[in-house]
């Protein structure tokens, strides 16, 4: 998992940002200078890994869902 994320600078940056604080796709897109749709796609990819690297912590919200690192995501962050 760590080696896969090392190959994707944007996913690595998202993991780095989420290690600081939970964030939504629009916040990540502003910080990283990418499209919100791209940030959403990266989050979806990180959520669908096995084990998941990120998790949505506000699934009941239709918009501006917050994402945070899972335990696996914290492990990945420590080894990036």
C-alpha atoms as an extended CHARMM CRD file, in Angstrom:
* protein
*
        80  EXT
         1         1  UNK       CA              0.0000000000        0.0000000000        0.0000000000  PROA      1               0.0000000000
         2         2  UNK       CA              2.7680000000        2.4380000000        0.9030000000  PROA      2               0.0000000000
         3         3  UNK       CA              4.5480000000        1.8520000000       -2.3920000000  PROA      3               0.0000000000
         4         4  UNK       CA              1.3260000000        2.4230000000       -4.3500000000  PROA      4               0.0000000000
         5         5  UNK       CA              0.7910000000        5.7690000000       -2.6390000000  PROA      5               0.0000000000
         6         6  UNK       CA              4.3910000000        6.7890000000       -3.1880000000  PROA      6               0.0000000000
         7         7  UNK       CA              3.6390000000        6.4510000000       -6.8950000000  PROA      7               0.0000000000
         8         8  UNK       CA              0.7900000000        8.9740000000       -6.6540000000  PROA      8               0.0000000000
         9         9  UNK       CA              1.8910000000       12.3630000000       -5.4280000000  PROA      9               0.0000000000
        10        10  UNK       CA             -1.6880000000       13.6770000000       -5.1110000000  PROA      10              0.0000000000
        11        11  UNK       CA             -2.8540000000       10.7160000000       -3.0220000000  PROA      11              0.0000000000
        12        12  UNK       CA              0.2400000000       11.0580000000       -0.8460000000  PROA      12              0.0000000000
        13        13  UNK       CA             -0.5220000000       14.7550000000       -0.3610000000  PROA      13              0.0000000000
        14        14  UNK       CA             -4.1240000000       13.9450000000        0.5850000000  PROA      14              0.0000000000
        15        15  UNK       CA             -2.9210000000       11.4290000000        3.1690000000  PROA      15              0.0000000000
        16        16  UNK       CA             -0.5200000000       14.0720000000        4.4820000000  PROA      16              0.0000000000
        17        17  UNK       CA             -3.3110000000       16.6620000000        4.7880000000  PROA      17              0.0000000000
        18        18  UNK       CA             -5.7130000000       14.2250000000        6.4600000000  PROA      18              0.0000000000
        19        19  UNK       CA             -3.0200000000       13.2860000000        8.9730000000  PROA      19              0.0000000000
        20        20  UNK       CA             -3.3020000000       16.8630000000       10.2570000000  PROA      20              0.0000000000
        21        21  UNK       CA             -7.0840000000       17.2440000000       10.3010000000  PROA      21              0.0000000000
        22        22  UNK       CA            -10.1910000000       15.7190000000        8.7370000000  PROA      22              0.0000000000
        23        23  UNK       CA            -11.1890000000       17.5610000000        5.5600000000  PROA      23              0.0000000000
        24        24  UNK       CA            -13.7250000000       17.5430000000        2.7610000000  PROA      24              0.0000000000
        25        25  UNK       CA            -12.9130000000       17.2910000000       -0.9520000000  PROA      25              0.0000000000
        26        26  UNK       CA            -13.3320000000       21.0280000000       -1.5620000000  PROA      26              0.0000000000
        27        27  UNK       CA            -10.9140000000       21.8890000000        1.2480000000  PROA      27              0.0000000000
        28        28  UNK       CA             -8.3740000000       19.4230000000       -0.1070000000  PROA      28              0.0000000000
        29        29  UNK       CA             -8.7760000000       20.7780000000       -3.6170000000  PROA      29              0.0000000000
        30        30  UNK       CA             -8.0970000000       24.3300000000       -2.3900000000  PROA      30              0.0000000000
        31        31  UNK       CA             -4.9870000000       23.2890000000       -0.4640000000  PROA      31              0.0000000000
        32        32  UNK       CA             -3.5990000000       21.0890000000       -3.2430000000  PROA      32              0.0000000000
        33        33  UNK       CA             -4.6270000000       23.2820000000       -6.1710000000  PROA      33              0.0000000000
        34        34  UNK       CA             -6.6260000000       20.5630000000       -7.9260000000  PROA      34              0.0000000000
        35        35  UNK       CA            -10.2220000000       20.2600000000       -9.0940000000  PROA      35              0.0000000000
        36        36  UNK       CA            -12.7710000000       19.2570000000       -6.4430000000  PROA      36              0.0000000000
        37        37  UNK       CA            -13.8330000000       16.3510000000       -8.6510000000  PROA      37              0.0000000000
        38        38  UNK       CA            -10.2560000000       15.0970000000       -8.7410000000  PROA      38              0.0000000000
        39        39  UNK       CA            -10.0000000000       15.3340000000       -4.9550000000  PROA      39              0.0000000000
        40        40  UNK       CA            -13.2730000000       13.3810000000       -4.6750000000  PROA      40              0.0000000000
        41        41  UNK       CA            -11.9270000000       10.7040000000       -7.0190000000  PROA      41              0.0000000000
        42        42  UNK       CA             -8.7030000000       10.3860000000       -5.0190000000  PROA      42              0.0000000000
        43        43  UNK       CA            -10.7170000000       10.1150000000       -1.7930000000  PROA      43              0.0000000000
        44        44  UNK       CA            -12.9280000000        7.4350000000       -3.3340000000  PROA      44              0.0000000000
        45        45  UNK       CA             -9.8460000000        5.4810000000       -4.4110000000  PROA      45              0.0000000000
        46        46  UNK       CA             -8.3170000000        5.7760000000       -0.9370000000  PROA      46              0.0000000000
        47        47  UNK       CA            -11.6060000000        4.7040000000        0.6450000000  PROA      47              0.0000000000
        48        48  UNK       CA            -11.8620000000        1.6360000000       -1.6030000000  PROA      48              0.0000000000
        49        49  UNK       CA             -8.4160000000        0.2020000000       -0.8960000000  PROA      49              0.0000000000
        50        50  UNK       CA             -8.0780000000       -2.9770000000        1.1150000000  PROA      50              0.0000000000
        51        51  UNK       CA             -7.7930000000       -2.0560000000        3.9210000000  PROA      51              0.0000000000
        52        52  UNK       CA             -9.2940000000        1.4270000000        3.5040000000  PROA      52              0.0000000000
        53        53  UNK       CA             -6.8600000000        4.3130000000        3.9640000000  PROA      53              0.0000000000
        54        54  UNK       CA             -9.5740000000        6.9260000000        4.5320000000  PROA      54              0.0000000000
        55        55  UNK       CA            -13.0970000000        6.8520000000        5.9170000000  PROA      55              0.0000000000
        56        56  UNK       CA            -15.9780000000        9.2870000000        5.6530000000  PROA      56              0.0000000000
        57        57  UNK       CA            -16.7350000000       10.4570000000        9.1980000000  PROA      57              0.0000000000
        58        58  UNK       CA            -19.9190000000       12.3450000000        8.2350000000  PROA      58              0.0000000000
        59        59  UNK       CA            -21.7410000000        9.9180000000        5.9080000000  PROA      59              0.0000000000
        60        60  UNK       CA            -25.1290000000       11.4080000000        6.7940000000  PROA      60              0.0000000000
        61        61  UNK       CA            -24.2290000000       14.7210000000        5.1580000000  PROA      61              0.0000000000
        62        62  UNK       CA            -25.1080000000       14.9540000000        1.4530000000  PROA      62              0.0000000000
        63        63  UNK       CA            -22.3740000000       17.5530000000        0.7910000000  PROA      63              0.0000000000
        64        64  UNK       CA            -19.0490000000       18.5570000000        2.3340000000  PROA      64              0.0000000000
        65        65  UNK       CA            -18.4640000000       15.1340000000        3.8290000000  PROA      65              0.0000000000
        66        66  UNK       CA            -15.4430000000       15.0100000000        6.0890000000  PROA      66              0.0000000000
        67        67  UNK       CA            -12.7860000000       12.3620000000        5.5810000000  PROA      67              0.0000000000
        68        68  UNK       CA            -10.1690000000       11.1300000000        8.0200000000  PROA      68              0.0000000000
        69        69  UNK       CA             -7.4210000000        8.5340000000        8.0170000000  PROA      69              0.0000000000
        70        70  UNK       CA             -8.1740000000        5.0310000000        9.1960000000  PROA      70              0.0000000000
        71        71  UNK       CA             -5.7100000000        3.0680000000       11.3030000000  PROA      71              0.0000000000
        72        72  UNK       CA             -4.2700000000        1.7000000000        8.0540000000  PROA      72              0.0000000000
        73        73  UNK       CA             -4.0850000000        5.2530000000        6.7280000000  PROA      73              0.0000000000
        74        74  UNK       CA             -2.1270000000        6.3600000000        9.7740000000  PROA      74              0.0000000000
        75        75  UNK       CA              0.2870000000        3.4660000000        9.2100000000  PROA      75              0.0000000000
        76        76  UNK       CA              0.6970000000        4.5040000000        5.5600000000  PROA      76              0.0000000000
        77        77  UNK       CA              1.2680000000        8.1270000000        6.5880000000  PROA      77              0.0000000000
        78        78  UNK       CA              4.0130000000        7.1160000000        9.0140000000  PROA      78              0.0000000000
        79        79  UNK       CA              5.7980000000        5.1860000000        6.2540000000  PROA      79              0.0000000000
        80        80  UNK       CA              5.4850000000        7.5800000000        3.3130000000  PROA      80              0.0000000000
